Structure formats: structure tokens, C-alpha cells
Amino acid sequence: MMRWGHGEWVWMVALPVLAIGLFAWGHHMRRRLIDKAGASGLIRQLVASVSMERRLFKQLLMVLGLSLLVAAALRPQHGRRPEPLRRTGIDIAIAFDISKSMLARDVQPSRLDAARSELETMLSTLQGHRMALVPFAGVAWIQSPLTADKSAIRLYLDSLDPRQMPVGGTNLAMAIELGTKLLTGSEDRGEKASRSRVLLLITDGEDANKDLGEAAKEAAKKASEAGVKIYAVAIGTLLGEPIPVLNDDGSHAGYQRDSEGKPIYSKLNMDLLEELADLADPQDVEALRVLHHDGSESMAVALANALDTLQKSTIESSLRHRFGEKFQYAILPAVLLLLIEVLLGERARRRRREEAA
């Protein structure tokens, strides 16, 4: 079936009709001027020097050429073929936990430094993706919007310090909500329709009380509805570690203690992170979306491979139909007709002029 790629330009069909009307009006006005001028010999010679047949033929060429140009502008299309939708990468919002529990040293040199090192390794491995950075503790904020500039992400990572956070705790719900908004909001003018969207949680999941945990689960469900998948890197050990207190120069100054003077232990909340990832993509229960890093071996390559697998599966399962463009069959004869119209003169042949004289 024939279709038009720019059907909204159908008003252009009026242009050839308007040209015909202008030519008819011009003939009428020219005849009136000749009638007013009288039948002198000079007027007869001037009229005889112009071939009415040639003038009408030139105008016909003009109307046909203009009609073909209009048809080309409407982009006639016929036939279609399926082709894979080539995606350029994944949009990844990195929700990076910088709460004080990330200072625990059950992963050397600390959970925070180990997470930062793993993330920098992952940045060096991934290619063709856009990334954003959303640090969080008791509150979350956008440190960097989506960008392909990995050096900017690294620069922001190096400047994050839990000791500068005004609000303690681990507000996973706020981090998920802000990351989802960043990946799906109208402020992102990138190729959203052609890219997968992933929220990467890098956290120990600590300090998530019952209310905050339920809020995080609700945020994960909304992320799923928005088409955002959640991956998580769980930093820490199941045995846990006391949360250290550091001086301004980074030296050890003891441990945080509760009201009874006992050290506050921080333990990895693996169950919550797995539930959040499952809620964000309940149909794919076998996908590896939570990776545990306890310092024994690097997981950056495994995470990069998981994201690359997501990208490849999305590419292979996405098709679009490309319609065959036929505008060239209209534009080429249009140019030819208009060129003939320009080269063709209106002067009558010599014999006709002599007979008129």
C-alpha cells in the first residue's frame, strides 16, 4: 500500500491549484491591458512577438513540476521491511550509598572505598552507555545527570564523603524514586525510546527499618511500571562490623555506640535488596540482578557482563519496519520539467511575426 511520510503537509496540494489561478488571472489582466491600449501597429507587433502556445506550454510545465515537488515533499512510501532496532547502549542511574554504615571495614579498606573501586572498574569495562550518579544516605540527590562522560562520574565519586551528610540513615525509597524520575523524566532529551533503563543500587541495605523498607518496595514497584530494571551490588558481610567513627583527617576514633554504650553493628541486608530487584522485574526470576561483594573477589566484570547481556537481548528482541522511500521518482522529473520551463522562451517564430506585420 502507498502511504505518505508527511501526510500532515497535505495543505501543499493547494499550491499547484493556486499557480493555475494566478496564471489565469494574469492572462485576464493582460488581455484587458491590450484592449485598453487599442489596436495600433506597435501593439500588434508586440503581441505577435509572443507565442501564446509557448506561454501556455511553459505554464503547464511549471504546474506539473510544482505538483511533482509537492508529491515529493509529502514523502510517498511503498512497501516495508523489518529490521532490528539498533540501540546505542543503556541508561544507568547509579544510586550510591554514602551513609555512615558504608564506613564499616568488614570489606577492606572499607565498604565505601571497595564500592568506589568496583564501580570505577565497571566504568572502564562498559562501553556505549550513559550514566548518572545519585548519592544517598538519609536523603538522595542528583550529583550528575545522564552523561556519556565517565571522567565526570569518577570525579564526583572521589568527592563523596559520608561525614559531610547532614541526615543519617539509608533512604532506599528516595534513592529509587529519584533514580526512576531521572531515567524517565521529561528533562532527559536523549534517546529514551531506544535505550534500556537500569537503576543500579550500590549499598549495604542497612538502617532500613520496617517503614523505610516498605516504602522502598513500593518505589521498586513504581520503577517496574515505568520500565526501569533494578540491579544491586550488595557491599558487606552477613556477620557485620561495628560502624567506625573517623576524625577529620580520616584516622580511627572509635565506634558508634547505642544508648547503652554498646557498639552499633552494621550487617548486610541481602534479603531486602533481592526483594527490591525482584519487584522491579517480577517476570524474570532467574536473572542475576543482585551481586554480593564481600572483598574476596571482584564483581565489576560480572556486573558489566550482566548489563551487556541485557543490552544484547533487548537489541535482538526489538524490530521496527522501514518503509520504502519513493520521493526520488517525483523529484527527478520535477527538476527536469522546471529546467525545460526555464530554458524555453516565449518568443514566436520569425515567420509568424512577419505574417502578423
C-alpha positions as a printed NumPy array, in Angstrom:
array([[  0.   ,   0.   ,   0.   ],
       [  1.068,   3.567,  -0.71 ],
       [  1.451,   5.843,   2.311],
       [  2.695,   9.373,   2.879],
       [  5.526,  10.039,   5.288],
       [  4.488,  13.678,   5.748],
       [  0.721,  13.4  ,   5.497],
       [  0.373,  16.454,   7.744],
       [  1.654,  18.569,   4.829],
       [ -1.391,  17.777,   2.683],
       [ -2.195,  21.504,   2.527],
       [  0.648,  21.828,  -0.013],
       [ -1.639,  20.221,  -2.608],
       [ -3.268,  23.668,  -2.914],
       [ -0.043,  25.199,  -4.309],
       [ -0.441,  23.908,  -7.929],
       [ -4.109,  24.958,  -7.891],
       [ -3.059,  28.405,  -6.681],
       [ -0.495,  28.604,  -9.504],
       [ -3.199,  27.793, -12.096],
       [ -5.388,  30.511, -10.645],
       [ -2.547,  33.055, -10.807],
       [ -1.776,  32.183, -14.421],
       [ -5.466,  32.553, -15.398],
       [ -5.656,  35.89 , -13.609],
       [ -2.504,  37.031, -15.413],
       [ -3.974,  36.152, -18.836],
       [ -7.155,  38.045, -17.991],
       [ -5.301,  41.17 , -16.85 ],
       [ -3.003,  41.087, -19.884],
       [ -5.979,  40.927, -22.266],
       [ -7.653,  43.902, -20.518],
       [ -4.477,  45.98 , -20.826],
       [ -4.2  ,  45.169, -24.552],
       [ -7.838,  46.116, -25.125],
       [ -7.302,  49.442, -23.356],
       [ -4.151,  50.146, -25.371],
       [ -6.022,  49.966, -28.652],
       [ -5.152,  48.364, -31.994],
       [ -2.109,  50.399, -33.014],
       [  0.601,  48.84 , -35.15 ],
       [  3.094,  48.849, -32.279],
       [  0.726,  46.893, -30.038],
       [  0.107,  44.351, -32.828],
       [  3.865,  43.84 , -33.266],
       [  4.437,  43.348, -29.544],
       [  1.589,  40.854, -29.276],
       [  2.784,  38.977, -32.359],
       [  6.302,  38.602, -30.895],
       [  4.928,  36.405, -28.079],
       [  3.749,  32.859, -28.784],
       [  0.626,  32.142, -26.748],
       [  1.111,  28.404, -27.282],
       [  4.635,  28.569, -25.839],
       [  3.478,  30.631, -22.872],
       [  0.726,  28.135, -22.086],
       [  3.168,  25.247, -22.518],
       [  5.664,  26.876, -20.107],
       [  2.915,  27.4  , -17.555],
       [  1.834,  23.78 , -17.953],
       [  5.429,  22.682, -17.289],
       [  5.512,  24.917, -14.217],
       [  2.277,  23.456, -12.803],
       [  3.394,  19.864, -13.458],
       [  6.828,  20.472, -11.946],
       [  5.297,  22.123,  -8.871],
       [  2.837,  19.237,  -8.491],
       [  5.665,  16.712,  -8.554],
       [  7.641,  18.732,  -5.987],
       [  4.614,  18.725,  -3.693],
       [  4.293,  14.967,  -4.134],
       [  7.983,  14.54 ,  -3.246],
       [  7.598,  16.745,  -0.155],
       [  4.754,  14.513,   1.08 ],
       [  7.243,  11.576,   1.001],
       [  5.434,   8.801,  -0.883],
       [  6.318,   5.397,   0.577],
       [  5.546,   1.907,  -0.687],
       [  6.45 ,  -1.466,   0.77 ],
       [  8.2  ,  -2.125,   4.064],
       [ 10.796,  -4.445,   5.521],
       [ 11.553,  -5.37 ,   9.156],
       [ 14.937,  -4.501,  10.612],
       [ 16.425,  -4.704,  14.123],
       [ 16.253,  -1.563,  16.22 ],
       [ 19.896,  -0.789,  16.883],
       [ 20.348,   0.551,  20.37 ],
       [ 23.358,   2.588,  21.34 ],
       [ 23.539,   1.486,  24.959],
       [ 21.824,   1.538,  28.33 ],
       [ 20.848,   4.445,  30.567],
       [ 22.109,   3.658,  34.076],
       [ 21.3  ,   5.689,  37.18 ],
       [ 23.803,   4.735,  39.89 ],
       [ 22.283,   5.11 ,  43.367],
       [ 25.409,   5.172,  45.551],
       [ 25.04 ,   4.676,  49.312],
       [ 27.232,   7.05 ,  51.345],
       [ 25.621,   6.504,  54.745],
       [ 27.927,   6.073,  57.739],
       [ 27.355,   2.307,  57.729],
       [ 29.366,   2.246,  54.496],
       [ 32.436,   3.152,  56.579],
       [ 32.393,  -0.33 ,  58.154],
       [ 35.562,  -2.294,  57.453],
       [ 34.295,  -5.841,  57.057],
       [ 35.262,  -5.233,  53.404],
       [ 38.75 ,  -3.742,  53.148],
       [ 39.698,  -0.947,  53.207],
       [ 36.024,  -0.045,  53.85 ],
       [ 32.664,  -0.749,  52.251],
       [ 32.671,   2.727,  50.718],
       [ 36.163,   2.503,  49.25 ],
       [ 35.587,  -1.041,  47.988],
       [ 32.32 ,   0.011,  46.324],
       [ 34.018,   3.042,  44.783],
       [ 36.845,   0.863,  43.419],
       [ 34.439,  -1.714,  41.964],
       [ 32.358,   0.991,  40.326],
       [ 35.393,   2.613,  38.731],
       [ 36.433,  -0.795,  37.354],
       [ 32.941,  -1.275,  35.939],
       [ 33.083,   2.175,  34.31 ],
       [ 36.25 ,   1.143,  32.489],
       [ 34.586,  -2.053,  31.246],
       [ 31.254,  -0.737,  29.977],
       [ 31.093,   0.915,  26.564],
       [ 28.361,   2.969,  24.856],
       [ 26.221,   3.635,  27.937],
       [ 25.039,   6.839,  29.581],
       [ 25.282,   7.086,  33.36 ],
       [ 24.024,   9.302,  36.153],
       [ 25.055,   9.464,  39.802],
       [ 22.522,   9.669,  42.649],
       [ 24.257,   9.603,  46.075],
       [ 22.031,   8.939,  49.067],
       [ 22.006,   8.418,  52.815],
       [ 19.064,   9.81 ,  54.794],
       [ 18.251,  11.853,  51.689],
       [ 19.082,  11.434,  47.999],
       [ 20.057,  13.964,  45.345],
       [ 21.25 ,  14.074,  41.728],
       [ 25.004,  14.608,  41.647],
       [ 25.294,  14.113,  37.879],
       [ 22.584,  13.823,  35.167],
       [ 22.814,  11.219,  32.419],
       [ 26.105,  11.592,  30.598],
       [ 28.499,   9.554,  28.494],
       [ 31.427,  11.35 ,  30.179],
       [ 32.846,   8.708,  32.533],
       [ 35.507,  11.079,  33.834],
       [ 32.775,  13.295,  35.308],
       [ 31.268,  10.311,  37.165],
       [ 34.71 ,   9.375,  38.525],
       [ 35.329,  12.939,  39.682],
       [ 32.053,  13.039,  41.614],
       [ 32.712,   9.599,  43.116],
       [ 36.032,  10.712,  44.56 ],
       [ 34.39 ,  13.68 ,  46.299],
       [ 31.672,  11.718,  48.158],
       [ 32.161,  11.62 ,  51.938],
       [ 29.656,  10.194,  54.483],
       [ 30.948,  12.575,  57.157],
       [ 29.517,  15.515,  55.201],
       [ 25.975,  14.123,  55.138],
       [ 23.57 ,  16.227,  57.248],
       [ 20.975,  13.425,  57.519],
       [ 21.916,   9.909,  58.596],
       [ 20.275,   6.636,  57.651],
       [ 19.726,   4.789,  54.378],
       [ 16.697,   6.062,  52.478],
       [ 16.465,   3.484,  49.694],
       [ 12.939,   4.586,  48.742],
       [ 14.018,   8.138,  47.987],
       [ 17.029,   6.903,  46.009],
       [ 14.828,   4.609,  43.869],
       [ 12.22 ,   7.317,  43.294],
       [ 14.813,   9.918,  42.28 ],
       [ 16.679,   7.459,  40.04 ],
       [ 13.435,   6.442,  38.322],
       [ 12.487,  10.076,  37.772],
       [ 15.905,  10.778,  36.318],
       [ 15.622,   7.874,  33.857],
       [ 12.041,   8.582,  32.75 ],
       [ 11.535,  12.314,  33.27 ],
       [ 10.928,  14.894,  30.55 ],
       [ 14.211,  16.644,  31.379],
       [ 16.061,  13.784,  29.666],
       [ 16.018,  14.689,  25.967],
       [ 18.092,  11.692,  24.927],
       [ 17.025,   8.608,  23.008],
       [ 14.782,   7.25 ,  25.718],
       [ 12.666,   5.193,  23.357],
       [ 15.692,   3.309,  22.04 ],
       [ 17.547,   2.583,  25.297],
       [ 17.072,   0.206,  28.224],
       [ 16.882,   1.862,  31.634],
       [ 18.594,   0.445,  34.722],
       [ 18.754,   1.67 ,  38.306],
       [ 21.928,   0.319,  39.932],
       [ 21.825,   0.267,  43.743],
       [ 25.23 ,   0.137,  45.426],
       [ 24.524,  -0.251,  49.13 ],
       [ 24.638,  -2.47 ,  52.207],
       [ 20.879,  -2.012,  52.712],
       [ 21.498,  -1.165,  56.365],
       [ 19.363,   1.116,  58.559],
       [ 16.221,   0.296,  56.564],
       [ 13.588,  -0.043,  59.302],
       [ 10.224,  -1.607,  58.574],
       [  8.576,   1.611,  57.341],
       [ 11.516,   2.563,  55.122],
       [ 11.702,  -0.99 ,  53.796],
       [  8.036,  -0.966,  52.761],
       [  8.491,   2.446,  51.122],
       [ 11.472,   1.074,  49.175],
       [  9.372,  -1.889,  47.967],
       [  6.613,   0.448,  46.813],
       [  9.183,   2.587,  44.961],
       [ 10.542,  -0.573,  43.269],
       [  7.05 ,  -1.453,  42.023],
       [  6.636,   2.03 ,  40.538],
       [ 10.04 ,   1.711,  38.887],
       [  8.861,  -1.517,  37.253],
       [  5.718,   0.203,  35.963],
       [  7.935,   2.906,  34.434],
       [ 10.058,   0.308,  32.611],
       [ 13.107,   0.608,  34.887],
       [ 15.004,  -2.522,  35.935],
       [ 16.813,  -2.604,  39.284],
       [ 20.241,  -4.171,  39.719],
       [ 22.044,  -4.121,  43.052],
       [ 25.567,  -4.527,  44.366],
       [ 25.416,  -5.656,  47.994],
       [ 28.517,  -4.423,  49.855],
       [ 29.425,  -6.058,  53.176],
       [ 29.283,  -9.346,  55.056],
       [ 26.423, -11.173,  56.74 ],
       [ 28.329, -11.192,  60.05 ],
       [ 28.573,  -7.423,  60.067],
       [ 31.036,  -4.945,  61.553],
       [ 30.868,  -2.071,  64.064],
       [ 30.433,   1.33 ,  62.412],
       [ 33.646,   3.329,  62.968],
       [ 33.903,   6.983,  63.924],
       [ 36.551,   8.87 ,  61.957],
       [ 38.384,  12.074,  62.716],
       [ 38.565,  14.913,  60.185],
       [ 41.889,  13.535,  58.938],
       [ 40.366,  10.091,  58.434],
       [ 42.011,   8.44 ,  61.437],
       [ 40.082,   5.974,  63.568],
       [ 38.396,   7.471,  66.654],
       [ 36.399,   4.516,  67.957],
       [ 32.972,   3.105,  67.108],
       [ 29.429,   4.402,  67.116],
       [ 27.551,   3.227,  70.215],
       [ 23.935,   2.915,  71.23 ],
       [ 22.287,   4.389,  74.318],
       [ 23.685,   1.537,  76.42 ],
       [ 27.208,   2.165,  75.243],
       [ 27.413,  -0.94 ,  73.056],
       [ 28.983,  -0.758,  69.557],
       [ 26.448,  -0.47 ,  66.737],
       [ 26.882,  -3.321,  64.273],
       [ 26.043,  -2.959,  60.583],
       [ 25.007,  -6.128,  58.771],
       [ 24.32 ,  -6.663,  55.108],
       [ 20.579,  -6.661,  54.294],
       [ 20.741,  -9.051,  51.356],
       [ 17.105, -10.141,  51.559],
       [ 15.769,  -6.621,  51.067],
       [ 17.974,  -5.968,  48.033],
       [ 16.911,  -9.24 ,  46.373],
       [ 13.247,  -8.438,  47.001],
       [ 13.637,  -4.952,  45.513],
       [ 15.251,  -6.353,  42.358],
       [ 12.512,  -8.996,  42.   ],
       [  9.741,  -6.419,  42.461],
       [ 11.243,  -4.273,  39.697],
       [ 11.174,  -7.224,  37.246],
       [  8.886,  -9.975,  38.601],
       [  8.662, -11.873,  35.285],
       [ 12.37 , -12.747,  35.082],
       [ 13.045, -14.533,  38.366],
       [ 16.203, -16.279,  37.13 ],
       [ 18.118, -13.144,  36.112],
       [ 21.205, -12.312,  38.163],
       [ 20.379,  -8.809,  39.39 ],
       [ 21.943,  -8.771,  42.882],
       [ 25.683,  -9.284,  43.166],
       [ 27.376,  -9.708,  46.536],
       [ 30.781,  -8.153,  47.142],
       [ 32.477,  -9.186,  50.385],
       [ 36.016,  -8.337,  49.319],
       [ 37.014, -11.883,  48.358],
       [ 36.878, -11.24 ,  44.617],
       [ 35.893,  -8.507,  42.204],
       [ 32.345,  -8.461,  40.86 ],
       [ 32.741,  -5.497,  38.467],
       [ 33.255,  -7.701,  35.406],
       [ 30.276,  -9.905,  36.318],
       [ 28.07 ,  -6.811,  36.662],
       [ 29.286,  -5.401,  33.34 ],
       [ 28.552,  -8.744,  31.658],
       [ 25.039,  -8.799,  33.146],
       [ 24.34 ,  -5.324,  31.783],
       [ 25.792,  -6.199,  28.374],
       [ 23.551,  -9.287,  28.27 ],
       [ 20.559,  -7.059,  28.982],
       [ 21.569,  -4.764,  26.132],
       [ 22.047,  -7.611,  23.637],
       [ 18.755,  -9.315,  24.478],
       [ 16.929,  -6.014,  24.056],
       [ 18.519,  -5.439,  20.653],
       [ 17.649,  -8.905,  19.367],
       [ 14.027,  -8.727,  20.513],
       [ 13.301,  -5.272,  19.074],
       [ 12.194,  -4.8  ,  15.48 ],
       [ 10.885,  -1.878,  13.541],
       [  9.568,  -1.576,   9.988],
       [ 11.29 ,   0.668,   7.484],
       [  9.109,   1.875,   4.607],
       [ 10.493,   2.174,   1.099],
       [ 11.021,   5.829,   0.135],
       [  9.745,   6.74 ,  -3.359],
       [ 10.099,  10.537,  -3.322],
       [ 13.007,  10.402,  -5.778],
       [ 10.631,   9.211,  -8.531],
       [  8.801,  12.53 ,  -8.222],
       [ 11.641,  14.949,  -7.575],
       [ 13.805,  13.948, -10.549],
       [ 11.162,  14.587, -13.268],
       [ 10.1  ,  17.747, -11.388],
       [ 13.609,  19.182, -11.703],
       [ 13.696,  18.215, -15.388],
       [ 10.335,  19.89 , -16.14 ],
       [ 11.304,  23.087, -14.33 ],
       [ 14.636,  23.194, -16.156],
       [ 12.876,  22.913, -19.539],
       [ 10.467,  25.655, -18.473],
       [ 13.379,  27.985, -17.691],
       [ 15.195,  27.272, -20.986],
       [ 12.091,  27.536, -23.186],
       [ 11.391,  31.042, -24.447],
       [  8.035,  32.708, -25.213],
       [  9.05 ,  34.387, -28.472],
       [  7.094,  33.433, -31.612],
       [  8.919,  32.17 , -34.7  ],
       [ 10.125,  34.73 , -37.229],
       [  7.655,  33.663, -39.984],
       [  4.685,  34.16 , -37.706],
       [  5.884,  37.612, -36.699],
       [  6.354,  38.602, -40.338],
       [  2.817,  37.423, -41.198],
       [  1.453,  39.444, -38.312],
       [  3.351,  42.507, -39.512]])
